[in-house]
Amino acid sequence: MSLLECKEITRIFDPGTAAIKALSDVSMSVEEGEFVAIVGRSGSGKSTLLNVLGMLDAPDEGEVLFNGTDVRKMSEKEKSALRNKSFGYVFQSFFLEPEYTVYENVEMPLVIAGVKASERKERTKELIELVGLSERTDQKTKKLSGGEKQRTCIARALACKPAIVLADEPCGNLDSANSAEIMKLFRVIAEHGSAVLMVTHNEDDAAKADRILYMKDGCLRNEKQ
């Protein structure tokens, strides 16, 4: 049984003039502890697919399965609980609270999850150390560099020990040196048991994954075309 799987997913957007098929009969799976990259140009549908797999959007057709369970049959409350517990999200634009410190941003998911204070403190410090930001713990995130912000995002994504981390163009705003550091972190995450699914336009970053899939015009393939 795959950790996360989709079967014949179709997603159609209708802007009012003509329907756009963002995803067309897409099927794929991710296994526990696997690092998978999806490569495609802007507009290819890769971010739409990530949003559907992460239950941030719903497909018009097809199934999304998490540990064999069809998420379409879940209530919104159940899906929200599953997202909070089993999914970590890393975005190109960071979405950090700029006036919060690194510590406060990383701790936030644990507060929402109701984790007791002593456990929150231990877990937050552990994650900040993991991403190499111990010396920046009390710094407000608005004062961080792009690489530091993304490492903070990764620590936050790992707060609740997710089964899978979904990363949408995580290095899109970073230089090559910082991108390499982020890829090393994703490898460490996968080696510790959490799967990583990353979408990117950068084939050098994708080459660090265990497996690469290619997206073009809403279709997913095993080989570049």
Legacy VTK file of the C-alpha trace (Angstrom):
# vtk DataFile Version 3.0
C-alpha trace
ASCII
DATASET POLYDATA
POINTS 225 float
0.000 0.000 0.000
1.387 3.397 -1.006
1.526 6.260 1.480
-0.069 8.742 -0.909
-1.666 7.922 -4.232
-3.895 9.464 -6.849
-5.809 7.651 -9.566
-6.932 9.251 -12.839
-7.126 12.748 -11.395
-8.685 15.458 -13.542
-8.953 19.105 -12.515
-10.735 21.681 -14.638
-10.788 25.426 -14.074
-13.446 27.586 -15.695
-12.450 31.278 -15.703
-15.701 32.221 -17.405
-14.631 32.125 -21.034
-13.177 28.674 -21.691
-12.542 25.666 -19.483
-8.895 24.876 -18.744
-7.933 21.281 -17.987
-5.110 21.732 -15.478
-4.803 17.988 -14.795
-5.702 15.203 -17.184
-6.080 11.604 -15.902
-3.038 11.842 -13.615
-2.057 8.743 -11.623
0.968 8.440 -9.324
2.055 7.271 -5.885
4.598 8.089 -3.191
6.016 5.506 -0.796
7.071 5.968 2.830
10.465 7.655 3.088
10.667 8.321 -0.661
11.902 11.605 -2.142
10.021 12.276 -5.387
10.403 15.289 -7.675
7.919 16.455 -10.296
9.482 18.657 -12.952
7.564 20.967 -15.247
7.395 24.483 -16.594
5.179 27.162 -15.107
1.569 26.356 -15.996
2.205 22.652 -16.546
-0.133 21.679 -13.691
2.440 20.559 -11.141
1.346 22.962 -8.376
-2.296 22.076 -9.002
-1.419 18.412 -8.569
0.431 19.142 -5.332
-2.577 21.053 -3.990
-4.908 18.175 -4.855
-2.621 15.603 -3.241
-2.282 17.804 -0.168
-6.073 18.205 0.123
-5.821 21.960 -0.399
-7.943 21.517 -3.528
-10.356 18.837 -4.754
-10.256 17.026 -8.095
-13.192 17.073 -10.486
-12.629 13.388 -11.229
-10.501 10.603 -9.774
-9.355 9.463 -6.345
-6.802 10.585 -3.781
-5.803 7.892 -1.306
-3.813 8.312 1.905
-2.714 4.958 3.359
-5.395 3.371 1.201
-8.236 5.594 2.439
-10.150 7.681 -0.106
-9.999 11.244 1.231
-13.160 12.165 -0.710
-15.130 10.168 1.839
-13.769 12.212 4.736
-15.575 15.154 6.291
-13.904 18.567 6.174
-13.075 18.198 9.866
-11.432 14.826 9.244
-9.430 16.166 6.305
-8.280 19.144 8.352
-7.111 16.841 11.136
-5.271 14.645 8.627
-3.529 17.646 7.064
-2.412 18.916 10.465
-1.164 15.538 11.632
0.299 13.868 8.543
1.219 16.604 6.042
3.905 19.264 6.115
3.860 22.103 3.573
6.758 24.155 2.198
5.998 26.999 -0.210
8.124 29.203 -2.463
6.761 32.349 -0.818
7.457 31.086 2.733
4.207 32.313 4.390
5.956 32.979 7.683
4.676 35.424 10.280
7.225 38.242 9.752
6.913 39.721 13.250
7.314 36.312 14.901
10.705 34.867 15.728
12.073 31.694 14.184
11.116 29.895 17.386
7.539 31.207 17.342
7.014 30.294 13.673
8.293 26.754 14.152
6.331 26.290 17.373
3.024 27.469 15.876
1.783 24.101 14.505
2.466 22.502 17.872
0.419 25.178 19.636
-2.458 24.583 17.220
-2.154 20.830 17.810
-2.444 21.336 21.577
0.970 19.923 22.434
1.961 20.681 26.022
4.489 23.463 26.599
7.449 21.346 27.723
7.128 19.045 24.717
6.707 22.025 22.366
9.898 23.597 23.653
11.941 20.435 23.199
10.574 19.692 19.716
10.948 23.276 18.488
14.565 23.547 19.599
15.319 20.149 18.062
13.941 21.234 14.680
15.673 24.609 14.683
18.954 22.812 15.340
18.194 20.317 12.552
17.915 23.097 9.964
20.991 24.905 11.283
19.331 28.007 12.715
20.112 27.711 16.422
21.910 31.064 16.391
18.845 32.710 14.810
16.241 31.254 17.178
15.121 34.610 18.585
15.416 36.575 15.343
12.236 37.864 13.707
11.770 36.121 10.381
11.396 39.400 8.467
15.119 39.913 9.089
16.217 36.525 7.751
17.791 35.805 4.383
15.816 33.810 1.805
17.673 30.606 2.644
17.094 31.090 6.356
13.400 31.722 5.771
13.046 28.510 3.776
14.887 26.507 6.439
12.474 27.969 8.995
9.587 26.828 6.772
11.016 23.317 6.626
11.370 23.179 10.407
7.769 24.362 10.751
6.604 21.736 8.252
8.238 19.010 10.358
6.792 20.180 13.671
4.056 17.559 13.945
6.217 14.733 12.547
4.352 14.437 9.235
4.288 11.311 7.119
4.938 13.444 4.023
6.282 16.895 3.224
4.879 18.644 0.130
7.197 21.294 -1.306
6.089 23.731 -4.015
9.102 25.317 -5.795
10.993 25.443 -2.469
14.113 26.870 -4.095
12.400 29.223 -6.525
13.596 32.314 -4.641
17.015 30.975 -3.630
20.509 30.996 -5.094
22.311 27.765 -5.990
24.183 27.479 -2.686
21.027 27.786 -0.592
19.172 25.460 -2.973
21.813 22.800 -2.397
21.362 23.128 1.374
17.587 22.728 1.058
18.044 19.583 -1.052
20.350 18.152 1.613
17.647 18.797 4.222
15.029 17.021 2.124
17.350 14.024 1.853
17.767 13.965 5.637
13.979 14.168 6.060
13.456 11.193 3.746
16.176 9.189 5.490
14.351 9.771 8.783
11.172 8.258 7.338
9.032 11.143 6.096
8.335 11.123 2.364
9.077 14.279 0.362
7.149 15.284 -2.756
8.624 18.334 -4.459
7.492 20.173 -7.576
10.075 22.288 -9.362
11.150 23.683 -12.718
14.815 23.108 -11.795
16.185 19.792 -13.039
19.399 20.150 -11.023
17.349 20.213 -7.817
15.160 17.358 -9.045
18.248 15.231 -9.694
18.743 14.986 -5.919
15.470 13.033 -5.550
15.048 9.251 -5.619
12.662 9.476 -8.558
11.721 12.133 -11.109
8.383 12.527 -12.878
7.730 15.024 -15.656
4.634 17.160 -16.128
3.509 18.839 -19.323
0.092 20.245 -20.236
-1.560 18.603 -17.235
-0.194 15.133 -17.984
2.362 13.216 -15.918
5.043 10.980 -17.447
8.032 8.963 -16.296
10.262 10.408 -18.993
10.901 13.909 -20.249
9.198 14.733 -23.540
LINES 1 226
225 0 1 2 3 4 5 6 7 8 9 10 11 12 13 14 15 16 17 18 19 20 21 22 23 24 25 26 27 28 29 30 31 32 33 34 35 36 37 38 39 40 41 42 43 44 45 46 47 48 49 50 51 52 53 54 55 56 57 58 59 60 61 62 63 64 65 66 67 68 69 70 71 72 73 74 75 76 77 78 79 80 81 82 83 84 85 86 87 88 89 90 91 92 93 94 95 96 97 98 99 100 101 102 103 104 105 106 107 108 109 110 111 112 113 114 115 116 117 118 119 120 121 122 123 124 125 126 127 128 129 130 131 132 133 134 135 136 137 138 139 140 141 142 143 144 145 146 147 148 149 150 151 152 153 154 155 156 157 158 159 160 161 162 163 164 165 166 167 168 169 170 171 172 173 174 175 176 177 178 179 180 181 182 183 184 185 186 187 188 189 190 191 192 193 194 195 196 197 198 199 200 201 202 203 204 205 206 207 208 209 210 211 212 213 214 215 216 217 218 219 220 221 222 223 224
